Amino acid sequence: RKLTNGQTLFNELKTFNKPIMLTEVNQAPDGPNGQLGMDEQKQNTFVGQMANWAYANKDVINGFIVMQLMDVTNTGRGYTDYYGLVNSIPVKTGSANANIGAPRPAYYTLKDIIAKDK
């Protein structure tokens, strides 16, 4: 999108010569309040596109933080329950205690982008 002066927001932010960080980057889970869980392909595509864009602009983008590393297993019905790059397996239904599950595809995509500088 363009600002009223015709610039993109990104180009306008660059004029301040300050660090820019992208935080809480993620694809929204499906369903009202995310109750249907994360569409892993949508998450992988969105996180990958954003991370690649940030990497391509690393002269200006000083940080990239994905929301969140692991699912939050409070109830299985909240909109933040499925944002994880790694699935969580609740110890019992409705429990906040969980075991680490399998990484989602976006985990591997992000891992590959991070490894570009090694």
N, C-alpha and C positions, 0 to 999 in steps of 0.2 A: 504494500500500500504506500501511497505517496502522502506526505504531509502537505499542508496548505502552501508551503513554499516550493513544492514540487520534488523535494528530496525524499529519499526513503528514510525511515526512522534510523536504520543502521548507519547510513551516511551522516545523518545529523548527529548521532551519538559519537561518531568518530571525531567530530570537530571539537569536542570537549577535551580531547587528549587525556582521558582518564581510563583506567582499566575497565573492561566490560566483561562481566561474567554472566553466563546463561545458567540459571538455577531452576531446579524442579522441572526439568525437561522430561516429558513422557507423553504417551498416548493415553487418552482417557479410556477407562474400561467401558464395556458395553452395558446397556440397560439403564433404567432409572437408578441413579445413585451407584452405578457400577455393579449392580447385583448379578449381572450375567457373567462377570469375570472379564479377563483380559483377552482380547483377540490378539494372539501372539504375532500374527503376520502384520497386523496394523502397527503394533508396538515396534516390531523389528524395523519396518519401513520408516516410521516416523523418527525413532531414535537414531537410526542409521543416517537418514538425511540430515538431521540437525547436527549430529556429531561430525559428519563429513564437511558440512558447511562451516562449522566452528573450526575444524582443522584447517580448511582452506583459507580461513581468515585469522589464523593464529597470531598474525602480527598485531591484531586488534583485540581478539577474543582471548582473555587471560584466564578463563575458567569455564568448565563445563560440568555441571552436576546433574546427574539423573535422579529423579524421584522414583523410586527408592531402591535400595539394594535388594531387600527381601519383602515379600508380601507381609501385610499386617493381618493377623488372623483373629482379630477381636471377635467378630460375629459372623463373618462370611457374607454380610449384607451391606457393609459400608462402602462408600465410593472410593476410599483409599485402600481397601483391602487387597487389591490386585495390581498395584503399580509396580511390584517388584520385578527386578531383572532375574530373580531367583524365586521359584515357588516355595511356599512354606506349607508344611503339612501339620495341621492342628493335632495336638496330642489327644484332644477330645473335642467334640462339638461345642462351640461357644467359648472355647478356652483361648486365652492370649498366649499360652505356651505352645511352641511349635518346634518341629524338626526341620532342618534344611532340606528342601526338595531339589528338583532338577533345575538347572539354569534354563531360562527361556532363550529363544533364538537371538533376541536383542542383546543378551549378555555376550554372546560370541561375536556379534557384529561390533559392539563397542570395544571388546577386547582386541579385535583386529585393527581397529582404528587407532587405539592407544599404542599398539605395537609398531605403528608406522615410524615412530621416531627412535626406535631402538637400533 
